[in-house]
Structure formats: C-alpha cells, structure tokens
C-alpha cells in the first residue's frame, strides 16, 4: 500500500518527528511504500539524519516561500493545492492537529483517500492556560499560531472538529490524551503508544566508565531541547538538594539549543551559579542516537521535568536501557509509563524538594531492577506493540 505520513513541520527532532520516523521505518519493513510530507522541512536536519529520499514538502515545488511560519500557517487555506503532491497515496496518517488532519479531510473529499488521525495532544492554541501559553509560545510559528487561533477560533475549531470526526480512525499516544480527546471531540480513540526501538535502546555492557575519567558518579541525566517549556530550572534546583546527600553528583542535559532557547540557557547557567552547582552541570547539546543510548546507560537516574506531558519518550527510552526515571505524578502520560517504586518514581507535582527526594531514593537503590525496567518497556512500549495496533487499524481501513 502507498502510505503518506503528514505533519506540519520537520525541524525540531522532537517527539512527534520521532514517532513519524519510527512509523515510516516499521511500515516500510513490512512492505508498504511510505513517504512523509511536511509544510516545512529543515534541510540541515534532513541532511544530519540522512533521510532526504523519503521526506518531502507537501506544497508544489513552485511555491517560492520557504519561511517556516508562513508555510505552516498556509497549510489550511492551501490544503486543496497539496492534492498533486499526495495524489498517489492510498492512505494518509495525519499527525498533530488542524493542518495535517485538515489536509487529510480535503484529500478524502477530493479523492476518497482513507484517513488515520494520530493525535499527540489537543490543539494547543485553544487548550492551554495562561502560564502554559507563555511557555509554549517560544518561537515565531507558535506565536503566530496562537494569535491566529485567538482571532479565528470559531472557524479553526470547526475545521479541526470536522477533520477529526471524518477520520476513518483516530489514534492517540496515551490514556491521558485519550481522555481529553473523548471530552473535546466525542470520539473513542485507540491508544497506540509511541514506539521505542528496544533493539537500539538497550542495556549495554561496560558503559559505566564512559564518563568516569572526567566526571564522578552519581550521574543524573535528562534530555530535551533547551526551551522554557521543558522546565530544566527545576532540575538545577533539585541538584542543589541532591548534592547535600551526594556531594559528587553531576547533572548532564542532552538536547539541541535552538536560537529561541539561548536566552533561557543563560538563565539556567545563572541559576546554577547562584546555587553554586554550576561546576556539576553539563549541557551536552545535540547528541546522536548512539551517544544518547550510552548516556542512558551510564546515568544512575534519568529525570524528566516537563509538566503535564502527553507521553514523554525520554523516561521510556531510559527504562529500556535499565535506568530508573523520575517524573511528576500529575496524571499525565509519564504516569502511565513509570511504575512508582519499581521502574522509577513519581514526585508530587510540582514540588522540587519531593522531586529531589525521589532522585535521592533512586540513587540509594541503584540499578538492581534494571532488567525489570527493560522488560516493562519491551512488553508495553516496543515497536512491535505499536506495529500490531497500527497494522490492525490499516487492515480495517482497507476493508
């Protein structure tokens, strides 16, 4: 089957893009012809990941504008124009909200294409509180999207509702998202957890000494783009308390530093200096998958500070590598993946001292439950689990 995977942009290397790339990989492995389509593609990221063969713009090549903001905002009014680019696809898997499902809906009306909508979160231009809006609107695209949502909310809500209700199937990334989608759209979506490649993310022998020549244990590890929405300041505050019990503790944070996050990075460095823990923190920047797996392995604990995360790949990847994860017990996606007291700990939302105490508890126990953590991920969050659900849904769309 010819399958197109559609999303608004390929530029951040975030959770949605990871799910899309894993879906492409697994669907191609079982014989489908799969291509991914975006309004905007970051050529540098494309080159870095060596994916040019299967990643495409869904606009015609004649569209001269290459601004991310303009291309993403034009996705809805220009949806019929994408018909030529997507003309050979028999099935579209549309990720996110508004633009991608709307393109799917238009294609369905024009050509009778089958549509699967995969929702990672509710439309953030409608369903964020004031504090979340301030953190989420960290770049031009998000600011413009939020402004457009404020001005044109009735129309955009209608478009969004029409797109989801006319999907052949709706998938979501967690029970947390499922509950919210039911409430907003009145549909009963299927939970299809994002896939983790347990052949890649695995327990490695002999990696404990990888950084020991330069840094002492215990090593506390986190990952994610350096942006305010990730709330890394909570980790720096936690380190201050952890070092009272484990003076040699170090915090490593891996993740790209976009231009929008440079000011935030300076604020984090300033906070670390004020708390006198700056010598124990390393911002590693973007790391490739191979090094990321090594970091998960050498870490004594993985910490995940974003609040109300819809799923959160980091804790699951860490557990697949045998490392316990600390998350917030706020009812969100990580509460479904981390078994409190077994594969990690869930801290009182958003109590930094309690988060710190959970880190200390995990460090005190060590990694004696590593195999249990890994088996938990293999059983519930592997590519095979994702593939089973996705294949069944695709089979039903063909009936």
Secondary structure, DSSP 8 states (H G I E B T S, - for coil): -EEEEEEEEE-S--HHHHHHHHHHHHHHHTT-EEEEEEEEE-HHHHHHHT-TTTEEESS-TT-----HHHHHHTTTTTGGGGGTTTTT-SEEEEESSTHHHHHHHHHHHHH--EEEEEESS--TTTS--HHHHHHH--SHHHHHHHHHHHHSHHHHHHHHHHHHHT-SEEEESSHHHHHHHHHHH----EE----B-TTTS---TT-TTTTTTTS-S-EEEEES-S-GGG-THHHHHHHHHHHHH-TT-EEEEE----GGGHHHHHHHHHHHHHTT-GGGEEEEES--HHHHHHHHHH-SEEE---TT-SS-HHHHHHHHTT--EEEE-SSSTHHHH--BTTTEEEE-TT-HHHHHHHHHHHHHH-STTHHHHHHHHHHHSBHHHHHHHHHHHHHHHH-
